[in-house]
Structure formats: structure tokens, C-alpha cells
Amino acid sequence: MMKIPLTIAAAMATMLAGCAATAPADMAWVPQARAVSTSVPPKLLAVLQEEIARGGPEGAIAVCREQAPALARAASEQTGWTVRRVSLRNRNPKAVPDAWERAALEDFDRRAAAKESAATLERAEVTLENGQPVQRYMRALPTLPLCTQCHGAADKLSPAVAARLKALYPDDRATGYAVGDIRGAMTLRRPVPK
């Protein structure tokens, strides 16, 4: 039986974090972060589907504007993580990534271009901020068919959606996506627990 050096085994476990059920001891927090990151999008999707059924996609824009941050805040309060969404082509001006998030999103785009599934792309790392260790986690948000009604090609949006976006987000950069594209990511952070 071939033995794999511990450093290679740890690196492989980190690379396969999206597929693995467990993480190395120093990354034991990753499954929890993954669970938090995957809990918010389905809740938002359910709210949006309900609103689209009631008033069309143009009505869902305002709901998304209010509910997405509210759901992230609720997840933050319930879990102790700071949870938010970010994008390289943001709609909400508060969704601009910091340097670490930008690097992760750019890496996700490269990996997706190399045919990795956007639904499995994630990054977990402990970084230093002001000399303090911080756990950082990101998970890509792939564009779903429902999303293209408001995030698809600008020339394919309904006039009502285009008008609502212009009114609420005059500096909108979040159109032009196709199903499966990485539209952004859920990002989590917290100080390393003592």
C-alpha cells in the first residue's frame, strides 16, 4: 500500500473540500460554513418564485433587493458568521467584493471556464486581518433559469424588468448572464474561535 505524505494528503483534502464529507482538523469549520452558505439561496429562491408567480419578474426585483440582505442578516445572527453575497458584476452597490473575495471569484471564473461545475466551486482559508486570524469561506452562485429573467442578456429582458432595474439600480452591472454562469458568491467570515 502506497503512503501519501501528510502535506500532500492535506492539500488533496483541501482541494476536494467540495466533494469530501470531512476536512483536515485545522479546517474542521468548513462543513459548517458550507452548510450556512447553502442555506440562504434556497430560501431566497422560494421567495422569488412566489413573487414572480404573483406579480411577474419585475415585482420580484424589489423583493430580492429587500429579502436577499435580510436573509443574509438572519443567517449571520443565527450562526455567528458574517454572511453576504458578492459579485464581480454587482447589482447592489453593497455587493462589491473585497480583495480576497475578488481573487476567489476570479479563480471560480477560471475554473468554470475549464469546465468545473459552478455548483461545486468553493474556497476556504484562514487569513490575517489586523493581525487576527479570520476564517473565510466562499461558494459560487451559478445562474439558474429563473435568474435570467432579471440577470440575462439585457436585450432579452422584458421592458418592465428593464425599467424596474433602471429605476432601482441605475448603475446595474448584473445582466448578460446565461444559465450556469457564475453570477457571484455567498461569502462568510468570522474570527477564528478561541
NURORO-108658 format. One record per residue: residue in one letter; x, y, z of N, C-alpha, C, O in turn. Coordinates in steps of 0.2 Angstrom, whole numbers, plus 5000, padded with zeros to 4 digits. Layout:
N
AXYZXYZXYZXYZ/...
***
This chain:
194
M500449945000500050005000500450065000500950075004/M500350114996500750174995500550225000499950235002/K501050255004500850305009500950375006501450385002/I500450415007500550485005500750535010500450525016/P501250575009501450615014500950665017500450675013/L500950675023500450715026500250785023499650795022/T500750815020500650885017500250875011499850915009/I500450825007500050805001499350785002498950814999/A499250745007498650725009498150785011497650785010/A498450835015498150895017497950935012497350965011/A498450945007498250985001497750954997497250984994/M497750884996497250854992496550854996496050874992/A496550855002495850865006495650935005495050935004/T496050985005495851045004495551054997495051094996/M495951034992495651034985495051004984494651024980/L494850954988494250914987493750934992493250894993/A493850994995493351015000492651004998492150995002/G492451024992491851024989491550954989490950944989/C491950904988491750834987491850794994491450744995/A492250814998492450775004491850795010491650845010/A491750745014491250745019491650775025491350805030/T492350775026492650795031493250845029493450835023/A493550885033494050925032494650915037494550885042/P495250935035495850925040495650955046495251005046/A495950935052495750965058495751045058495351075061/D496251075055496351145055495851175051495751235051/M495451135047494951165043494251135045493851125040/A494151115051493551075053492951125053492451095053/W493051185052492551235052492251235045491651265044/V492551215040492251215033491651185032491151215029/P491451125034490751095033490251145036489651155033/Q490351175042489851225045489751285040489251305039/A490351315038490251365033489951345027489551385024/R490051295024489751265018488951265019488551285015/A488751235025488051225027487751295027487151305025/V488051345030487751415031487651445024487151475022/S488251435020488251465013487651435008487451465004/T487551375009487051335005486351345008485851325005/S486251375014485551385017485151445015484551445014/V485551495013485251555011484951555004484351575003/P485251534999485051534992484351504991483951534987/P484251444994483551414993482951454996482451454993/K483151485001482651525004482451585000481851604999/L482951624997482851674993482451654986482051684984/L482651594984482351564978481651554979481251574974/A481451534984480751514986480351584986479751584984/V480651634989480351694990480251724983479651754981/L480751724979480751754972480251714967479851744964/Q480151644968479751614964478951634966478551634961/E478851644972478251664975478051734972477451744969/E478551774972478351844970478351844962477851884959/I478751804958478651804951477951774949477651804944/A477751724953477051694951476551754953476051754949/R476651794958476151844960476151904955475651924953/G476751934954476751994950477251994945477452054942/G477551944942478051944937478751954940478851974945/P479251954935479951964937480052034939480452044944/E479752084936479852154938479652164946479952204949/G479152124948478952134955479452104960479552124966/A479752054957480252014961480952054963481252044967/I481052104958481652144959481752174966482252174969/A481152214968481152244974481152194980481452214985/V480852144979480852084984481552064985481752054991/C481952054980482552024980483052074983483452064987/R482952144982483352194985483252194992483752214996/E482652184995482552185002482652115005482952115011/Q482452065002482551995005483251965005483351935010/A483551975000484251945000484651975006484951935009/P484752035007485152065013484852045019485152025024/A484152035020483852015026483951945028484051925033/L483951905022484151835024484851825026484951785030/A485251865023485951855025486051885032486451855036/R485751935034485751965041485551905045485851895051/A484951875044484651825048485151765049485251745055/A485451745043485951695044486551715048486851675052/S486751775048487351805052487151795059487551775063/E486551825061486351825068486251755071486451745076/Q486051705066485851635069486551595070486551555074/T487051615066487651575065488251595068488751565070/G488351665069488951695071489451715065489951745066/W489251695059489651715053489351775051488751795052/T489751815047489551875044489451845037489851825033/V488851855034488651825028488351875023488051925025/R488651875017488351925012488451895005488851835004/R488251925000488351904993488751954990488752014991/V489251934985489651974982489651954974489551904973/S489852004970489951984963490452034960490552094962/L490752004954491252044950490852094946491052154944/R490152074945489752124941489152134945488552104944/N489252174950488652184955488152224953488152264949/R487552214956486952254955486852294961486852364960/N486952274967486852304973487552334975488052304975/P487652404976488252434977488652404983489252414984/K488252374988488552344994488852274992489152244997/A488752254986488952184985489652184981489852134978/V490052234982490752234979491152194983491252204989/P491552154980492052104984492652144986492852194983/D492852124992493552144994494052104990493952064986/A494752124992495252094988495252014988495351984983/W495151984994495151914995494551884991494651834987/E493951914991493351894988493451904980493251854976/R493751954978493851964971494351914968494151884963/A494851894972495351844970494951774969495051734964/A494551764974494151694974493651694968493651644965/L493351754967492851754961493251744954492951714950/E493751774954494151774948494451694947494451674941/D494651664952494851594952494251554950494251504946/F493651564953493051524951492851534943492751484940/D492951594941492851604934493351564929493151534924/R493951564931494451524928494351454928494351414923/R494151424934493951354935493351334931493251284928/A492851384931492251364927492351364920492151324916/A492851414917493051414910493351344908493351324903/A493751314913494051244912493551194913493751134914/K492951204914492351154914492251124921491951074921/E492451154926492251134933491551164934491351214931/S491151124937490451144939490451204943490751194949/A490051254941490051314946489751294952489851324957/A489251244952488951224959489351204964489151194970/T489951174962490451144967491051194969491451174973/L491051254966491651294967491651334974491151364975/E492151324978492151354984492851364986493351334983/R492951414991493651424993493651435001493151475003/A494051405005494051415012494851425014495251395011/E494851475018495551495020495551535027495051565028/V496051525031496151575037496651625034497151615032/T496451685035496851745033496951785040496651775045/L497451835039497551885044497251945043497351975037/E496851975047496652045047496752085053496552065058/N497152135052497352175058497752135063497652135069/G498152085060498452035065498051985068498351945072/Q497451975066497051925069496851875064496651895058/P496851805066496651755061495851765060495451765065/V495651755054494951755052494851695047495151685042/Q494251665048494051615044493651645038493151675039/R493851625032493451655026493251595022493651545021/Y492651605019492351545015491951585010491551625011/M491951555004491551574998491351514994491651464993/R490751524992490451474987490051504982489651554982/A490251484975489951514969489251504969488951454971/L488951554966488251554965488151554957488151604953/P487951494955487851484947487151514946486651524950/T487151544939486451574937485951514935486151474931/L485451524938484851474937484451504931484451564930/P484051454928483551484923483151544926483051594922/L482851534932482451584935482851654935482551704934/C483451654936483851714937483951754930484051814931/T483851724925483951754918483451804917483551844912/Q482851794920482351844919482551914921482251964919/C483051924926483251984928484051994927484252054927/H484351944926485051944925485351924918485951924917/G484851904914485051884907485251934903485451994905/A485351924896485551974891485152034892484452024892/A485452094892485052154893484552164887483952184889/D484652144881484152144876483652094876483152104872/K483652044880483151994881482752004887482251974888/L482852054891482452074897481852104895481752144890/S481252094899480652124897480652194898481052214902/P480352234894480352314896480152324903480452374906/A479752294906479552304913480152294918480252334922/V480552234916481052224920481652274919481952294924/A481752294913482252344911482152404915482552444917/A481552424915481352494918481352494925481652534928/R481252434928481252424936481952424938482152454943/L482452394934483152394936483452464935483852484939/K483252494930483552564929483352604934483752654937/A482652604937482452644942482752624949482952674953/L482852564950483152544957483952534957484252554962/Y484252524951484952514951485252544945485352514940/P485252614945485552654939486252634937486352634931/D486652604941487252584939487352504939487852474940/D486852474937486752394937487252374932487352394927/R487652324935488152284930488052214930488452174927/A487452194933487252114934486852084928486352044930/T486952104922486552074917487052044912487652054913/G486752004907487251974902487451904904487851874901/Y487051874910487251804912486851754908486251764906/A487151694907486751634904486751584910487051584915/V486251534909486151484914486851454915487151434910/G487051444921487651404923488251454924488751434927/D488251514922488751564923488751584931488251574934/I489351594933489451614940489251694941489551734938/R488651704944488451764945488751804951488651864951/G489051764955489351794961489451734966489551684964/A489451754973489551704978489351724984489251784986/M489151674988489051684995489751684999490151644998/T489851735003490451745006490351755014489851785016/L490751715018490651715025491351725028491851715025/R491351755034491951775038491751775045491251795047/R492251755049492151765056492851755059493351725057/P493051785065493651775068493751705070493251675072/V494351685070494451615072494251605080494451645084/P493751565081493551555088494151535093494551495091/K494151565099494651555103494551495108494951475112/
***
